[in-house]
């Protein structure tokens, strides 16, 4: 995942008024609906959304 985040950061850096505010890693959400089994990841995403 670190490589994907690094690639995303490189793309975001191309735009002057943008920034990567954070990353939520949903490891284990590899099938449709699987994220429902990761409530801590959903909570982390919810909390991050409130801060951006």
N, CA, C and O atoms as a Tripos MOL2 file, in Angstrom:
@<TRIPOS>MOLECULE
protein
  208   207    52     0     0
PROTEIN
NO_CHARGES

@<TRIPOS>ATOM
      1 N           0.8040   -1.1910    0.0000 N.3       1 UNK1
      2 CA          0.0000    0.0000    0.0000 C.3       1 UNK1
      3 C           0.8530    1.2620    0.0000 C.2       1 UNK1
      4 O           0.4490    2.2940   -0.5370 O.2       1 UNK1
      5 N           2.0200    1.1750    0.5990 N.am      2 UNK2
      6 CA          2.8680    2.3700    0.6650 C.3       2 UNK2
      7 C           3.2110    2.8810   -0.7280 C.2       2 UNK2
      8 O           3.2550    4.0920   -0.9450 O.2       2 UNK2
      9 N           3.4530    1.9850   -1.6650 N.am      3 UNK3
     10 CA          3.7520    2.3930   -3.0320 C.3       3 UNK3
     11 C           2.5760    3.1020   -3.6790 C.2       3 UNK3
     12 O           2.7610    4.0750   -4.4100 O.2       3 UNK3
     13 N           1.3720    2.6250   -3.4170 N.am      4 UNK4
     14 CA          0.1770    3.2660   -3.9720 C.3       4 UNK4
     15 C           0.0040    4.6670   -3.3880 C.2       4 UNK4
     16 O          -0.3170    5.6120   -4.1090 O.2       4 UNK4
     17 N           0.2170    4.7920   -2.0940 N.am      5 UNK5
     18 CA          0.0910    6.1080   -1.4440 C.3       5 UNK5
     19 C           1.1600    7.0550   -1.9810 C.2       5 UNK5
     20 O           0.8810    8.2250   -2.2430 O.2       5 UNK5
     21 N           2.3670    6.5570   -2.1430 N.am      6 UNK6
     22 CA          3.4540    7.3830   -2.6690 C.3       6 UNK6
     23 C           3.1310    7.8440   -4.0930 C.2       6 UNK6
     24 O           3.3680    9.0020   -4.4360 O.2       6 UNK6
     25 N           2.5970    6.9550   -4.9140 N.am      7 UNK7
     26 CA          2.2000    7.3250   -6.2690 C.3       7 UNK7
     27 C           1.1000    8.3750   -6.2730 C.2       7 UNK7
     28 O           1.1380    9.3230   -7.0580 O.2       7 UNK7
     29 N           0.1280    8.2040   -5.4030 N.am      8 UNK8
     30 CA         -0.9530    9.1790   -5.2800 C.3       8 UNK8
     31 C          -0.4010   10.5260   -4.8390 C.2       8 UNK8
     32 O          -0.8030   11.5640   -5.3650 O.2       8 UNK8
     33 N           0.5200   10.5180   -3.8740 N.am      9 UNK9
     34 CA          1.1250   11.7660   -3.4050 C.3       9 UNK9
     35 C           1.8730   12.4630   -4.5270 C.2       9 UNK9
     36 O           1.8170   13.6880   -4.6380 O.2       9 UNK9
     37 N           2.5690   11.7080   -5.3570 N.am     10 UNK10
     38 CA          3.2690   12.2920   -6.4890 C.3      10 UNK10
     39 C           2.3180   12.9720   -7.4500 C.2      10 UNK10
     40 O           2.6270   14.0420   -7.9750 O.2      10 UNK10
     41 N           1.1670   12.3670   -7.6890 N.am     11 UNK11
     42 CA          0.1730   12.9560   -8.5880 C.3      11 UNK11
     43 C          -0.4230   14.2150   -7.9590 C.2      11 UNK11
     44 O          -0.5830   15.2330   -8.6330 O.2      11 UNK11
     45 N          -0.7490   14.1450   -6.6740 N.am     12 UNK12
     46 CA         -1.3250   15.2970   -5.9810 C.3      12 UNK12
     47 C          -0.3480   16.4640   -5.9720 C.2      12 UNK12
     48 O          -0.7640   17.6180   -6.0760 O.2      12 UNK12
     49 N           0.9360   16.1830   -5.8500 N.am     13 UNK13
     50 CA          1.9530   17.2390   -5.8260 C.3      13 UNK13
     51 C           1.9870   18.0450   -7.1190 C.2      13 UNK13
     52 O           2.5490   19.1410   -7.1450 O.2      13 UNK13
     53 N           1.4060   17.5310   -8.1740 N.am     14 UNK14
     54 CA          1.3630   18.2450   -9.4540 C.3      14 UNK14
     55 C           0.3750   19.3990   -9.4380 C.2      14 UNK14
     56 O           0.3830   20.2300  -10.3460 O.2      14 UNK14
     57 N          -0.4620   19.4620   -8.4410 N.am     15 UNK15
     58 CA         -1.5050   20.4800   -8.3640 C.3      15 UNK15
     59 C          -1.2300   21.4030   -7.1850 C.2      15 UNK15
     60 O          -1.1400   20.9660   -6.0380 O.2      15 UNK15
     61 N          -1.1030   22.6590   -7.4860 N.am     16 UNK16
     62 CA         -0.6500   23.6550   -6.5210 C.3      16 UNK16
     63 C          -1.5300   23.7670   -5.2750 C.2      16 UNK16
     64 O          -1.0070   23.9230   -4.1720 O.2      16 UNK16
     65 N          -2.8230   23.6910   -5.4240 N.am     17 UNK17
     66 CA         -3.7250   23.9470   -4.2990 C.3      17 UNK17
     67 C          -4.3020   22.6770   -3.6880 C.2      17 UNK17
     68 O          -5.3740   22.7060   -3.0850 O.2      17 UNK17
     69 N          -3.6050   21.5840   -3.8400 N.am     18 UNK18
     70 CA         -4.1060   20.3280   -3.2810 C.3      18 UNK18
     71 C          -3.1440   19.7590   -2.2510 C.2      18 UNK18
     72 O          -1.9630   20.1050   -2.2180 O.2      18 UNK18
     73 N          -3.6700   18.8850   -1.4170 N.am     19 UNK19
     74 CA         -2.8230   18.1730   -0.4530 C.3      19 UNK19
     75 C          -3.5150   16.8690   -0.0880 C.2      19 UNK19
     76 O          -4.7400   16.7610   -0.1550 O.2      19 UNK19
     77 N          -2.7420   15.9130    0.2870 N.am     20 UNK20
     78 CA         -3.2510   14.6450    0.7810 C.3      20 UNK20
     79 C          -3.4770   14.8280    2.2680 C.2      20 UNK20
     80 O          -2.5250   14.9910    3.0310 O.2      20 UNK20
     81 N          -4.7230   14.8020    2.6790 N.am     21 UNK21
     82 CA         -5.0490   15.0780    4.0790 C.3      21 UNK21
     83 C          -4.8950   13.8790    4.9830 C.2      21 UNK21
     84 O          -4.8360   14.0270    6.2040 O.2      21 UNK21
     85 N          -4.8300   12.7100    4.4150 N.am     22 UNK22
     86 CA         -4.6770   11.5150    5.2220 C.3      22 UNK22
     87 C          -4.9680   10.2790    4.4010 C.2      22 UNK22
     88 O          -5.3850   10.3670    3.2460 O.2      22 UNK22
     89 N          -4.7500    9.1470    4.9950 N.am     23 UNK23
     90 CA         -4.9550    7.8670    4.3330 C.3      23 UNK23
     91 C          -5.6600    6.9310    5.3110 C.2      23 UNK23
     92 O          -5.2660    6.8110    6.4710 O.2      23 UNK23
     93 N          -6.6870    6.2830    4.8320 N.am     24 UNK24
     94 CA         -7.3550    5.2360    5.5960 C.3      24 UNK24
     95 C          -7.0580    3.9310    4.8700 C.2      24 UNK24
     96 O          -7.3990    3.7760    3.6980 O.2      24 UNK24
     97 N          -6.4410    3.0200    5.5480 N.am     25 UNK25
     98 CA         -6.0560    1.7390    4.9350 C.3      25 UNK25
     99 C          -7.1170    0.6940    5.2730 C.2      25 UNK25
    100 O          -7.2840    0.2960    6.4250 O.2      25 UNK25
    101 N          -7.8120    0.2720    4.2510 N.am     26 UNK26
    102 CA         -8.8710   -0.7180    4.4220 C.3      26 UNK26
    103 C          -8.4020   -2.1230    4.0900 C.2      26 UNK26
    104 O          -9.0970   -2.8620    3.3930 O.2      26 UNK26
    105 N          -7.2410   -2.4930    4.5800 N.am     27 UNK27
    106 CA         -6.7060   -3.8350    4.3200 C.3      27 UNK27
    107 C          -7.7030   -4.8800    4.7990 C.2      27 UNK27
    108 O          -8.1940   -4.8180    5.9260 O.2      27 UNK27
    109 N          -7.9860   -5.8130    3.9520 N.am     28 UNK28
    110 CA         -8.9540   -6.8500    4.2700 C.3      28 UNK28
    111 C         -10.2900   -6.6330    3.6030 C.2      28 UNK28
    112 O         -11.1210   -7.5410    3.5770 O.2      28 UNK28
    113 N         -10.5160   -5.4500    3.0630 N.am     29 UNK29
    114 CA        -11.7480   -5.1600    2.3290 C.3      29 UNK29
    115 C         -11.4950   -5.4850    0.8670 C.2      29 UNK29
    116 O         -11.3370   -4.5950    0.0310 O.2      29 UNK29
    117 N         -11.4610   -6.7730    0.5800 N.am     30 UNK30
    118 CA        -11.0650   -7.2100   -0.7540 C.3      30 UNK30
    119 C         -12.2220   -7.7560   -1.5850 C.2      30 UNK30
    120 O         -12.0180   -8.2310   -2.7020 O.2      30 UNK30
    121 N         -13.4220   -7.6880   -1.0450 N.am     31 UNK31
    122 CA        -14.5960   -8.1350   -1.7730 C.3      31 UNK31
    123 C         -15.7380   -7.1760   -1.4940 C.2      31 UNK31
    124 O         -15.7320   -6.4660   -0.4880 O.2      31 UNK31
    125 N         -16.7070   -7.1580   -2.3760 N.am     32 UNK32
    126 CA        -17.8770   -6.3040   -2.2200 C.3      32 UNK32
    127 C         -18.5140   -6.5290   -0.8440 C.2      32 UNK32
    128 O         -18.8460   -7.6570   -0.4810 O.2      32 UNK32
    129 N         -18.6750   -5.4610   -0.0990 N.am     33 UNK33
    130 CA        -19.3070   -5.5260    1.2150 C.3      33 UNK33
    131 C         -18.3850   -5.8860    2.3620 C.2      33 UNK33
    132 O         -18.7840   -5.8010    3.5240 O.2      33 UNK33
    133 N         -17.1550   -6.2870    2.0580 N.am     34 UNK34
    134 CA        -16.2330   -6.7210    3.1160 C.3      34 UNK34
    135 C         -15.9020   -5.6070    4.1000 C.2      34 UNK34
    136 O         -15.5530   -5.8860    5.2470 O.2      34 UNK34
    137 N         -16.0030   -4.3610    3.6770 N.am     35 UNK35
    138 CA        -15.6850   -3.2370    4.5660 C.3      35 UNK35
    139 C         -16.6110   -3.2150    5.7780 C.2      35 UNK35
    140 O         -16.2550   -2.6720    6.8240 O.2      35 UNK35
    141 N         -17.7920   -3.8020    5.6400 N.am     36 UNK36
    142 CA        -18.7300   -3.8550    6.7700 C.3      36 UNK36
    143 C         -18.1640   -4.6500    7.9460 C.2      36 UNK36
    144 O         -18.5940   -4.4730    9.0860 O.2      36 UNK36
    145 N         -17.2110   -5.5170    7.6660 N.am     37 UNK37
    146 CA        -16.5880   -6.3170    8.7230 C.3      37 UNK37
    147 C         -15.3980   -5.6210    9.3670 C.2      37 UNK37
    148 O         -14.7030   -6.2120   10.1930 O.2      37 UNK37
    149 N         -15.1600   -4.3710    8.9920 N.am     38 UNK38
    150 CA        -14.0290   -3.6020    9.5240 C.3      38 UNK38
    151 C         -14.5350   -2.2820   10.1210 C.2      38 UNK38
    152 O         -14.2350   -1.2100    9.5960 O.2      38 UNK38
    153 N         -15.2890   -2.3570   11.1990 N.am     39 UNK39
    154 CA        -15.8850   -1.1340   11.7580 C.3      39 UNK39
    155 C         -14.8510   -0.0900   12.1720 C.2      39 UNK39
    156 O         -15.1370    1.1060   12.1120 O.2      39 UNK39
    157 N         -13.6680   -0.5070   12.5870 N.am     40 UNK40
    158 CA        -12.6570    0.4830   12.9890 C.3      40 UNK40
    159 C         -12.1790    1.2940   11.7890 C.2      40 UNK40
    160 O         -11.8730    2.4790   11.9180 O.2      40 UNK40
    161 N         -12.1160    0.6550   10.6230 N.am     41 UNK41
    162 CA        -11.7150    1.3660    9.4070 C.3      41 UNK41
    163 C         -12.8150    2.3470    9.0000 C.2      41 UNK41
    164 O         -12.5280    3.4800    8.6140 O.2      41 UNK41
    165 N         -14.0620    1.9150    9.0860 N.am     42 UNK42
    166 CA        -15.1770    2.8100    8.7770 C.3      42 UNK42
    167 C         -15.1900    4.0100    9.7230 C.2      42 UNK42
    168 O         -15.4340    5.1370    9.2940 O.2      42 UNK42
    169 N         -14.9270    3.7690   11.0050 N.am     43 UNK43
    170 CA        -14.8930    4.8630   11.9750 C.3      43 UNK43
    171 C         -13.7500    5.8230   11.6720 C.2      43 UNK43
    172 O         -13.9130    7.0400   11.7590 O.2      43 UNK43
    173 N         -12.6010    5.2760   11.3190 N.am     44 UNK44
    174 CA        -11.4480    6.1160   10.9760 C.3      44 UNK44
    175 C         -11.7670    7.0010    9.7730 C.2      44 UNK44
    176 O         -11.4270    8.1840    9.7580 O.2      44 UNK44
    177 N         -12.4160    6.4260    8.7730 N.am     45 UNK45
    178 CA        -12.7980    7.2010    7.5850 C.3      45 UNK45
    179 C         -13.7970    8.2820    7.9460 C.2      45 UNK45
    180 O         -13.7050    9.4040    7.4460 O.2      45 UNK45
    181 N         -14.7410    7.9620    8.8010 N.am     46 UNK46
    182 CA        -15.7420    8.9280    9.2360 C.3      46 UNK46
    183 C         -15.0920   10.0950    9.9800 C.2      46 UNK46
    184 O         -15.4080   11.2570    9.7230 O.2      46 UNK46
    185 N         -14.1950    9.7800   10.8890 N.am     47 UNK47
    186 CA        -13.4980   10.8240   11.6450 C.3      47 UNK47
    187 C         -12.6530   11.6990   10.7320 C.2      47 UNK47
    188 O         -12.6040   12.9170   10.9050 O.2      47 UNK47
    189 N         -11.9850   11.0820    9.7590 N.am     48 UNK48
    190 CA        -11.1650   11.8650    8.8330 C.3      48 UNK48
    191 C         -12.0380   12.7990    8.0060 C.2      48 UNK48
    192 O         -11.6760   13.9520    7.7720 O.2      48 UNK48
    193 N         -13.1850   12.3000    7.5670 N.am     49 UNK49
    194 CA        -14.0900   13.1130    6.7510 C.3      49 UNK49
    195 C         -14.5140   14.3700    7.5030 C.2      49 UNK49
    196 O         -14.6650   15.4280    6.8930 O.2      49 UNK49
    197 N         -14.7010   14.2750    8.7800 N.am     50 UNK50
    198 CA        -15.1220   15.4360    9.5750 C.3      50 UNK50
    199 C         -14.0250   16.5000    9.6560 C.2      50 UNK50
    200 O         -14.3150   17.6720    9.8990 O.2      50 UNK50
    201 N         -12.7790   16.1000    9.4560 N.am     51 UNK51
    202 CA        -11.6820   17.0470    9.6380 C.3      51 UNK51
    203 C         -11.2120   17.7100    8.3420 C.2      51 UNK51
    204 O         -10.3670   18.6040    8.3810 O.2      51 UNK51
    205 N         -11.7450   17.2870    7.2060 N.am     52 UNK52
    206 CA        -11.2970   17.9070    5.9440 C.3      52 UNK52
    207 C         -12.3100   18.8620    5.3890 C.2      52 UNK52
    208 O         -12.0820   19.4600    4.3370 O.2      52 UNK52
@<TRIPOS>BOND
     1     1     2 1
     2     2     3 1
     3     3     4 2
     4     3     5 am
     5     5     6 1
     6     6     7 1
     7     7     8 2
     8     7     9 am
     9     9    10 1
    10    10    11 1
    11    11    12 2
    12    11    13 am
    13    13    14 1
    14    14    15 1
    15    15    16 2
    16    15    17 am
    17    17    18 1
    18    18    19 1
    19    19    20 2
    20    19    21 am
    21    21    22 1
    22    22    23 1
    23    23    24 2
    24    23    25 am
    25    25    26 1
    26    26    27 1
    27    27    28 2
    28    27    29 am
    29    29    30 1
    30    30    31 1
    31    31    32 2
    32    31    33 am
    33    33    34 1
    34    34    35 1
    35    35    36 2
    36    35    37 am
    37    37    38 1
    38    38    39 1
    39    39    40 2
    40    39    41 am
    41    41    42 1
    42    42    43 1
    43    43    44 2
    44    43    45 am
    45    45    46 1
    46    46    47 1
    47    47    48 2
    48    47    49 am
    49    49    50 1
    50    50    51 1
    51    51    52 2
    52    51    53 am
    53    53    54 1
    54    54    55 1
    55    55    56 2
    56    55    57 am
    57    57    58 1
    58    58    59 1
    59    59    60 2
    60    59    61 am
    61    61    62 1
    62    62    63 1
    63    63    64 2
    64    63    65 am
    65    65    66 1
    66    66    67 1
    67    67    68 2
    68    67    69 am
    69    69    70 1
    70    70    71 1
    71    71    72 2
    72    71    73 am
    73    73    74 1
    74    74    75 1
    75    75    76 2
    76    75    77 am
    77    77    78 1
    78    78    79 1
    79    79    80 2
    80    79    81 am
    81    81    82 1
    82    82    83 1
    83    83    84 2
    84    83    85 am
    85    85    86 1
    86    86    87 1
    87    87    88 2
    88    87    89 am
    89    89    90 1
    90    90    91 1
    91    91    92 2
    92    91    93 am
    93    93    94 1
    94    94    95 1
    95    95    96 2
    96    95    97 am
    97    97    98 1
    98    98    99 1
    99    99   100 2
   100    99   101 am
   101   101   102 1
   102   102   103 1
   103   103   104 2
   104   103   105 am
   105   105   106 1
   106   106   107 1
   107   107   108 2
   108   107   109 am
   109   109   110 1
   110   110   111 1
   111   111   112 2
   112   111   113 am
   113   113   114 1
   114   114   115 1
   115   115   116 2
   116   115   117 am
   117   117   118 1
   118   118   119 1
   119   119   120 2
   120   119   121 am
   121   121   122 1
   122   122   123 1
   123   123   124 2
   124   123   125 am
   125   125   126 1
   126   126   127 1
   127   127   128 2
   128   127   129 am
   129   129   130 1
   130   130   131 1
   131   131   132 2
   132   131   133 am
   133   133   134 1
   134   134   135 1
   135   135   136 2
   136   135   137 am
   137   137   138 1
   138   138   139 1
   139   139   140 2
   140   139   141 am
   141   141   142 1
   142   142   143 1
   143   143   144 2
   144   143   145 am
   145   145   146 1
   146   146   147 1
   147   147   148 2
   148   147   149 am
   149   149   150 1
   150   150   151 1
   151   151   152 2
   152   151   153 am
   153   153   154 1
   154   154   155 1
   155   155   156 2
   156   155   157 am
   157   157   158 1
   158   158   159 1
   159   159   160 2
   160   159   161 am
   161   161   162 1
   162   162   163 1
   163   163   164 2
   164   163   165 am
   165   165   166 1
   166   166   167 1
   167   167   168 2
   168   167   169 am
   169   169   170 1
   170   170   171 1
   171   171   172 2
   172   171   173 am
   173   173   174 1
   174   174   175 1
   175   175   176 2
   176   175   177 am
   177   177   178 1
   178   178   179 1
   179   179   180 2
   180   179   181 am
   181   181   182 1
   182   182   183 1
   183   183   184 2
   184   183   185 am
   185   185   186 1
   186   186   187 1
   187   187   188 2
   188   187   189 am
   189   189   190 1
   190   190   191 1
   191   191   192 2
   192   191   193 am
   193   193   194 1
   194   194   195 1
   195   195   196 2
   196   195   197 am
   197   197   198 1
   198   198   199 1
   199   199   200 2
   200   199   201 am
   201   201   202 1
   202   202   203 1
   203   203   204 2
   204   203   205 am
   205   205   206 1
   206   206   207 1
   207   207   208 2
@<TRIPOS>SUBSTRUCTURE
     1 UNK1         2 RESIDUE 1 A UNK
     2 UNK2         6 RESIDUE 1 A UNK
     3 UNK3        10 RESIDUE 1 A UNK
     4 UNK4        14 RESIDUE 1 A UNK
     5 UNK5        18 RESIDUE 1 A UNK
     6 UNK6        22 RESIDUE 1 A UNK
     7 UNK7        26 RESIDUE 1 A UNK
     8 UNK8        30 RESIDUE 1 A UNK
     9 UNK9        34 RESIDUE 1 A UNK
    10 UNK10       38 RESIDUE 1 A UNK
    11 UNK11       42 RESIDUE 1 A UNK
    12 UNK12       46 RESIDUE 1 A UNK
    13 UNK13       50 RESIDUE 1 A UNK
    14 UNK14       54 RESIDUE 1 A UNK
    15 UNK15       58 RESIDUE 1 A UNK
    16 UNK16       62 RESIDUE 1 A UNK
    17 UNK17       66 RESIDUE 1 A UNK
    18 UNK18       70 RESIDUE 1 A UNK
    19 UNK19       74 RESIDUE 1 A UNK
    20 UNK20       78 RESIDUE 1 A UNK
    21 UNK21       82 RESIDUE 1 A UNK
    22 UNK22       86 RESIDUE 1 A UNK
    23 UNK23       90 RESIDUE 1 A UNK
    24 UNK24       94 RESIDUE 1 A UNK
    25 UNK25       98 RESIDUE 1 A UNK
    26 UNK26      102 RESIDUE 1 A UNK
    27 UNK27      106 RESIDUE 1 A UNK
    28 UNK28      110 RESIDUE 1 A UNK
    29 UNK29      114 RESIDUE 1 A UNK
    30 UNK30      118 RESIDUE 1 A UNK
    31 UNK31      122 RESIDUE 1 A UNK
    32 UNK32      126 RESIDUE 1 A UNK
    33 UNK33      130 RESIDUE 1 A UNK
    34 UNK34      134 RESIDUE 1 A UNK
    35 UNK35      138 RESIDUE 1 A UNK
    36 UNK36      142 RESIDUE 1 A UNK
    37 UNK37      146 RESIDUE 1 A UNK
    38 UNK38      150 RESIDUE 1 A UNK
    39 UNK39      154 RESIDUE 1 A UNK
    40 UNK40      158 RESIDUE 1 A UNK
    41 UNK41      162 RESIDUE 1 A UNK
    42 UNK42      166 RESIDUE 1 A UNK
    43 UNK43      170 RESIDUE 1 A UNK
    44 UNK44      174 RESIDUE 1 A UNK
    45 UNK45      178 RESIDUE 1 A UNK
    46 UNK46      182 RESIDUE 1 A UNK
    47 UNK47      186 RESIDUE 1 A UNK
    48 UNK48      190 RESIDUE 1 A UNK
    49 UNK49      194 RESIDUE 1 A UNK
    50 UNK50      198 RESIDUE 1 A UNK
    51 UNK51      202 RESIDUE 1 A UNK
    52 UNK52      206 RESIDUE 1 A UNK
